[in-house]
Amino acid sequence: MTRRPVRIANFSGYLGDRHGALDEVMAGDAVDVLVGDYLAEVTLASLSARHRADPAKGYVGYFLGQIRPHLAAIAERGTKVVTNAGAFHPAGLAEALRAVISTEGLPLRVAHIEGDNLLPHLAELREAGHDLAHLDTGAPLASWGAEPISANAYLGGRGIAAALEAGADIVICGRVTDASLTSGPAAWWHGWAEDAWDALAGAVLAGHIIECGPHATGGNFTGFAVIPGGSANVPGALRPGYPLAEVAADGSSVITKHADHPGAVTVDTVTAQLVYEIQGPDYLNPDVTVHLADVRLRQAGPDRVEVSGTTGSAPPPTTKVALFAPIGHQIVMTAYLTGLRIAEKHALLAAQIRDLAAPGVEDLDVTLLGTAAADPRSQWEATVPVRIMATAKERAPLEYANFAARVNALFLGSVPGFFIDTAAAPALAPQPRIEYWPGLLPLEAVEHRAVLDDGRRIGIAPPKITQGFAGQPVQPEPAPYPSGRTERAPLGRIAFARSGDKGGNSNVGVWTADPEAWPWLRAALGTDAIRGLLPETADLEIVRHEFPHLRAVHFVLRGLLGVGGSSNLRVDQVGKAVGEYLLARVVDIPVELLDRRPATAG
């Protein structure tokens, strides 16, 4: 007998997300499963350093404070909870949570997932011939020249499903894929076989859409101004709600939100998250390869978007391993320049900082952020921030006396209009600089286990069927659009965008809500056009794909983020603003498209 769709609600999209979100979700509509995602790649970098200093701090401690007030209601309702807040120490968080549950006298069973932590086994893996080749370059880990302090394999959702099947009420994970927090419970709920590829693929996509919380309900959205939930004077939602996925037995889903919560769920808010941080039409997961080419989105009602057409096939034989290693130290300061001749002032200030830098400083970046307004109407319209970042192998060149104090000593002898915010916390000491290595490892080399409340361990065998991944499909460059009357206007007049990061690559998805604008958009955004619109990509490899059913063009900008968001010198280290930058570029747009642009466009 086919079960009804499982209702899965997100309550966290990253470490530091809205702390009271779980309170909001618990007061919202009834759901079957609550899922909380805390682990972005840059989060792993910071947590790895913290875990190295104190192994007891390897998990997200504040999760305990979030969930404790709701444990009684969770027990009463029979709601399941799945989270990756266990980070580097899921057993530790599970133990701490069991202690809280015991104090409350509640009958909740906590399981945790293990097997992702490969740090103790790196030497053994190398001896077995696993070189943990870099995902993008193919270089072996031995060529890195850095000593990892963490190494975590991305696990799928089958361990989560096994723990729930064995009676767990709360499942604490470490590094499972973000989407597995949803696909695991869906597989448990519907009893899917390991090779139910289409159903699994649909659940993975649903998980991808809700994993970043308000990203699917109007947060970080080009069309933010039309999202309800603000005030008469401020467009957009003040606190967009968190999304739900209703995942059916065939893997199709409806994305929605709690009825009385601010925000909106539309085809465009869902498209924004669908094209976010993917690498092309094939989306790889340890349980299934998800094929996105034929995905359809349909507005099925107010704040309800139906997701269908997802297909799946066997997963690849490998999974990603996130390795982090300290490669030195870094310090960041912010200063300001004011008035006329900003470019010349910036040039002299940068030269002065380079002149005073102590021996041993490796990279020094002095970036001007923006331009001053012409005929400014306030001092702040005439003011431009300057971000100063320095790196060094050793700590000494970046100690206060050797760097920040020297920058602060420039005020009387540098350019006019140069100042710092004396009320802000000063940069006094350098921080560790952590580098990322995304390696590949056969799934059969990972010992994936679910550990139950009573200590029993359930081994999760590697997939019986896998298929090699030869790379994303190659698509031809678009043909030119027929010439006609055009007007110079920002691309954002008729298009939306969202961008993000995967290792050293930034990805940008651009789409239009107007079917009539799609032929022009796809023709206008070829690879060469992107190089012209984003000069930073001039020497980079750009991979381009089209999603006609979404009216979207997707780009992977390889190497824009260096080797990863935790160690590059960019101000936007993880590429979250690249899409909005692209939309701000002025292009030649057919006049007839500007005349009919949808009300939701930027």
C-alpha positions, 0 to 999 in steps of 0.5 A, spaced: 500 500 500 502 506 498 503 511 503 501 518 503 507 523 502 512 524 507 512 532 510 519 534 511 521 541 514 527 544 514 529 548 520 537 550 519 540 552 513 547 553 515 551 554 522 549 561 524 542 560 521 536 563 525 537 561 532 529 561 533 527 557 527 526 551 530 521 554 535 518 557 529 517 550 525 515 547 531 509 552 532 507 551 525 504 546 521 504 538 523 510 535 519 513 528 520 520 529 520 524 535 522 531 536 518 537 541 520 543 542 516 549 546 519 555 544 515 557 548 509 564 547 506 567 553 510 563 551 516 567 545 516 574 549 515 572 553 522 570 547 525 576 542 523 580 547 527 576 548 533 575 540 533 583 539 533 584 544 539 579 541 543 575 534 540 569 535 545 568 541 541 567 538 534 559 538 534 554 544 534 553 545 541 548 550 540 543 545 537 542 542 544 539 549 546 535 549 540 532 542 541 531 542 548 525 546 549 521 542 544 523 535 546 517 533 550 513 536 543 517 531 539 516 525 543 508 527 544 507 528 536 512 522 534 516 527 530 523 524 527 529 529 527 535 528 523 541 533 523 548 533 521 549 538 527 554 532 529 559 535 525 566 532 527 563 528 533 556 525 532 557 520 537 559 526 542 553 530 540 548 524 541 551 522 548 550 529 550 543 529 547 541 523 551 543 526 557 538 531 556 533 527 554 534 522 560 534 529 565 527 530 562 525 523 563 522 522 555 522 516 551 526 518 545 531 514 542 537 517 539 542 514 534 548 517 530 551 515 524 559 514 523 564 512 518 565 519 515 571 520 519 577 518 515 582 522 518 585 516 523 585 511 516 588 516 511 595 512 512 591 505 511 587 508 505 594 510 502 597 503 503 591 500 500 592 504 493 587 510 494 590 516 492 584 521 494 585 524 487 583 531 487 576 532 484 577 538 479 585 536 478 586 529 479 592 530 483 593 525 488 593 527 495 600 526 496 602 532 492 598 537 496 604 538 501 599 540 507 598 535 513 590 534 514 587 535 520 580 533 518 578 528 512 570 526 512 567 522 506 560 524 504 555 519 506 548 518 503 542 517 506 541 509 507 544 510 514 539 515 516 534 510 513 536 504 517 537 508 524 529 510 523 527 503 521 530 501 527 526 505 531 530 512 532 527 518 534 533 523 533 538 521 528 545 525 529 549 525 523 556 528 521 558 529 514 552 526 510 550 530 503 546 535 505 540 532 501 541 526 504 538 529 510 531 529 506 532 523 502 534 518 508 527 519 511 523 519 505 527 512 503 525 510 510 518 512 510 516 509 503 520 503 504 524 504 497 529 499 495 536 501 494 535 501 486 529 505 486 533 510 482 527 515 480 524 515 487 531 516 490 533 522 485 526 525 486 527 525 494 535 528 493 532 534 489 527 535 494 532 535 499 537 540 495 531 545 494 529 545 502 536 544 505 538 552 505 532 553 509 529 560 507 533 560 500 526 556 497 522 561 500 524 568 498 531 569 502 537 571 497 532 572 492 533 576 486 525 578 486 526 579 494 522 586 493 515 582 491 516 577 497 510 578 502 512 579 510 515 586 510 512 592 512 509 598 508 516 602 507 520 596 506 520 591 501 521 584 502 520 579 507 523 581 514 523 573 516 522 569 511 519 562 513 522 555 512 520 550 507 517 543 507 517 538 502 512 533 501 515 527 498 511 522 494 512 515 494 514 516 486 519 521 489 515 527 486 514 532 491 511 539 493 515 544 496 511 549 500 512 552 507 508 553 514 501 557 512 502 563 517 509 564 516 512 570 512 515 569 505 513 565 498 514 559 495 513 560 487 516 557 481 522 562 481 524 561 488 524 554 487 528 555 481 533 559 485 535 554 489 534 548 484 540 551 480 544 553 486 551 550 487 550 544 482 555 542 477 551 541 471 545 536 469 547 530 473 547 531 480 551 526 484 549 523 490 552 517 494 545 513 493 543 515 486 545 520 480 540 525 479 538 527 472 536 534 472 535 535 465 527 534 465 525 537 471 519 540 471 516 546 476 509 547 476 505 552 481 500 548 484 497 553 489 499 558 493 506 557 496 505 550 493 510 548 487 510 541 484 517 538 482 516 532 477 520 529 472 526 528 476 530 521 474 535 517 477 540 512 475 546 508 479 550 512 483 558 513 481 563 508 485 566 514 488 564 519 494 567 526 495 572 526 501 573 533 504 580 534 507 582 540 511 589 542 513 592 549 516 597 552 511 599 558 515 595 564 518 591 570 515 589 577 518 583 582 515 582 589 516 577 594 514 579 601 513 575 607 509 577 612 504 573 619 502 572 624 497 575 625 490 581 621 487 579 615 490 583 611 485 590 615 487 588 614 494 587 607 494 594 606 490 598 610 495 595 606 501 596 600 498 603 601 496 604 604 503 601 597 506 606 593 502 612 597 504 611 596 511 609 589 511 614 585 515 618 579 512 614 573 511 608 576 509 606 572 503 600 575 500 597 582 501 591 584 498 588 591 498 581 591 495 577 597 494 570 596 495 566 600 490 566 608 488 564 614 491 558 618 489 558 624 484 556 630 488 555 626 495 549 628 499 552 625 505 559 624 508 558 616 507 556 617 499 563 620 499 566 614 503 569 607 500 571 601 504 578 598 503 579 591 505 586 589 507 588 582 507 595 579 509 597 571 509 603 568 512 606 561 513 608 563 520 604 567 525 609 572 527 609 577 521 602 578 522 602 579 530 599 585 532 606 589 532 608 587 526 602 588 521 595 591 524 599 596 529 603 598 522 597 599 518 594 604 524 600 608 524 599 610 517 593 615 519 598 622 520 602 620 514 597 617 509 592 620 504 587 625 506 580 622 508 583 615 510 580 612 517 577 606 520 571 605 524 574 606 531 567 603 534 568 596 531 572 590 534 579 591 531 583 586 528 589 584 533 591 577 532 592 573 526 587 567 525 589 560 522 588 559 514 585 553 512 585 550 505 580 545 502 582 539 498 576 535 495 578 528 494 575 522 491 574 515 494 571 509 492 564 508 496 567 501 498 572 503 502 568 507 507 565 503 513 558 507 513 554 505 520 548 507 524 549 506 531 543 505 535 541 508 542 543 501 545 550 501 542 548 496 536 551 498 530 548 497 523 553 496 517 551 500 511 554 496 505 556 500 499 551 500 493 551 494 489 550 497 483 554 503 481 556 507 474 562 510 472 561 518 471 564 520 465 563 528 466 557 532 465 554 532 458 557 537 453 552 542 450 553 546 444 554 554 444 548 557 442 546 560 436 546 568 435 539 571 436 536 575 431 538 582 430 533 588 432 532 594 436 535 593 443 536 598 449 542 598 454 539 595 460 542 591 466 541 584 465 537 583 472 531 587 468 529 581 465 533 575 469 534 572 476 540 569 478 543 565 484 550 563 485 554 559 490 560 555 491 563 548 490 570 548 492 574 552 488 569 553 483 563 558 483 557 556 480 551 561 477 544 560 475 541 565 470 533 564 468 527 568 466 520 568 468 518 570 461 517 564 456 518 570 450 525 572 453 528 565 454 530 564 446 534 571 447 537 569 454 540 563 452 543 566 446 546 572 449 549 568 455 554 564 451 561 562 454 564 568 451 559 573 453 560 571 460 568 572 460 566 579 457 561 580 463 565 577 468 572 580 467 575 576 473 573 569 469 577 571 463 583 566 464 578 561 467 575 555 464 567 556 464 562 550 463 556 552 460 549 548 461 542 549 459 536 547 462 530 549 457 524 547 462 527 552 467 529 557 462 535 557 465 543 557 463 548 555 468 555 556 469 561 553 473 566 558 473 572 553 475 578 556 479 574 563 481 574 561 488 582 559 488 582 552 491 576 553 496 572 558 500 576 558 506 583 560 503 582 565 497 583 572 498 576 574 495 572 579 499 566 574 497 570 568 498 564 563 497 561 567 491 554 568 494 554 575 490 557 573 483 550 572 480 547 579 483 554 582 480 552 579 473 545 581 473 548 588 474 552 588 468 548 592 462 547 589 456 543 590 449 536 587 451 531 587 445 526 593 447 520 588 446 522 584 452 523 590 456 516 592 455 513 585 457 518 584 463 514 580 469 513 584 475 517 579 479 524 581 475 529 585 478 
